[in-house]
Amino acid sequence: MARRALGLLERPFKEADAESVALFPAWVRWARTLDSALLGGAESTLVAVAVLEDRIAGTCVGDSRAYLWGRDGTLRILSDGAAERRLGSGRP
């Protein structure tokens, strides 16, 4: 399932320009597209991020977590609380 989700995310990500990748609405649209493509199969969680020059953009679906480990040794959570919704549930 993870390999399939990654393959589905790869195409819109490659076709997007840098400005789109930096904007939250693009990530929401990509997560919804993934969810629709995976309906009827096993559900999955996803954390996907892009590290840009001055920021990090991405999406988190399900109960996976994203952390940022800084060069100074600090660890910071980037994703909020767990969601009951998973990719393929029809409710990302």
Contacts in CASP RR format, 6 or more apart in sequence:
PFRMAT RR
TARGET T0000
AUTHOR 0000-0000-0000
METHOD contacts of the structure
MODEL  1
MARRALGLLERPFKEADAESVALFPAWVRWARTLDSALLGGAESTLVAVA
VLEDRIAGTCVGDSRAYLWGRDGTLRILSDGAAERRLGSGRP
1 38 0 8 1.000
1 41 0 8 1.000
1 42 0 8 1.000
1 44 0 8 1.000
2 44 0 8 1.000
4 38 0 8 1.000
5 34 0 8 1.000
5 38 0 8 1.000
5 44 0 8 1.000
5 46 0 8 1.000
5 87 0 8 1.000
8 33 0 8 1.000
8 34 0 8 1.000
8 37 0 8 1.000
8 38 0 8 1.000
9 30 0 8 1.000
9 34 0 8 1.000
9 46 0 8 1.000
9 48 0 8 1.000
12 26 0 8 1.000
12 29 0 8 1.000
12 30 0 8 1.000
12 33 0 8 1.000
13 21 0 8 1.000
13 30 0 8 1.000
13 50 0 8 1.000
16 26 0 8 1.000
18 52 0 8 1.000
20 26 0 8 1.000
21 50 0 8 1.000
21 52 0 8 1.000
21 57 0 8 1.000
22 50 0 8 1.000
22 52 0 8 1.000
22 55 0 8 1.000
22 57 0 8 1.000
23 57 0 8 1.000
24 57 0 8 1.000
24 58 0 8 1.000
27 48 0 8 1.000
27 57 0 8 1.000
27 58 0 8 1.000
27 59 0 8 1.000
28 59 0 8 1.000
30 59 0 8 1.000
31 46 0 8 1.000
31 59 0 8 1.000
31 61 0 8 1.000
31 87 0 8 1.000
31 92 0 8 1.000
32 92 0 8 1.000
34 46 0 8 1.000
34 61 0 8 1.000
34 87 0 8 1.000
34 88 0 8 1.000
34 92 0 8 1.000
35 61 0 8 1.000
35 87 0 8 1.000
35 88 0 8 1.000
35 89 0 8 1.000
35 90 0 8 1.000
35 91 0 8 1.000
35 92 0 8 1.000
36 88 0 8 1.000
36 90 0 8 1.000
38 44 0 8 1.000
38 87 0 8 1.000
38 88 0 8 1.000
39 88 0 8 1.000
39 90 0 8 1.000
40 88 0 8 1.000
41 88 0 8 1.000
43 86 0 8 1.000
43 87 0 8 1.000
43 88 0 8 1.000
43 89 0 8 1.000
44 86 0 8 1.000
44 87 0 8 1.000
44 88 0 8 1.000
45 61 0 8 1.000
45 62 0 8 1.000
45 63 0 8 1.000
45 64 0 8 1.000
45 86 0 8 1.000
45 87 0 8 1.000
46 59 0 8 1.000
46 60 0 8 1.000
46 61 0 8 1.000
46 62 0 8 1.000
46 64 0 8 1.000
46 87 0 8 1.000
47 59 0 8 1.000
47 60 0 8 1.000
47 61 0 8 1.000
47 64 0 8 1.000
47 65 0 8 1.000
47 66 0 8 1.000
47 79 0 8 1.000
48 58 0 8 1.000
48 59 0 8 1.000
49 56 0 8 1.000
49 57 0 8 1.000
49 58 0 8 1.000
49 66 0 8 1.000
49 78 0 8 1.000
50 56 0 8 1.000
50 57 0 8 1.000
50 58 0 8 1.000
56 68 0 8 1.000
56 78 0 8 1.000
60 66 0 8 1.000
60 78 0 8 1.000
60 79 0 8 1.000
60 80 0 8 1.000
60 83 0 8 1.000
61 83 0 8 1.000
61 85 0 8 1.000
61 86 0 8 1.000
61 87 0 8 1.000
61 92 0 8 1.000
62 82 0 8 1.000
62 83 0 8 1.000
62 84 0 8 1.000
62 85 0 8 1.000
62 86 0 8 1.000
62 87 0 8 1.000
63 82 0 8 1.000
63 83 0 8 1.000
64 79 0 8 1.000
65 77 0 8 1.000
65 79 0 8 1.000
66 77 0 8 1.000
66 78 0 8 1.000
66 79 0 8 1.000
67 75 0 8 1.000
67 76 0 8 1.000
67 77 0 8 1.000
67 78 0 8 1.000
68 75 0 8 1.000
68 76 0 8 1.000
68 78 0 8 1.000
69 75 0 8 1.000
70 76 0 8 1.000
85 91 0 8 1.000
85 92 0 8 1.000
86 92 0 8 1.000
END
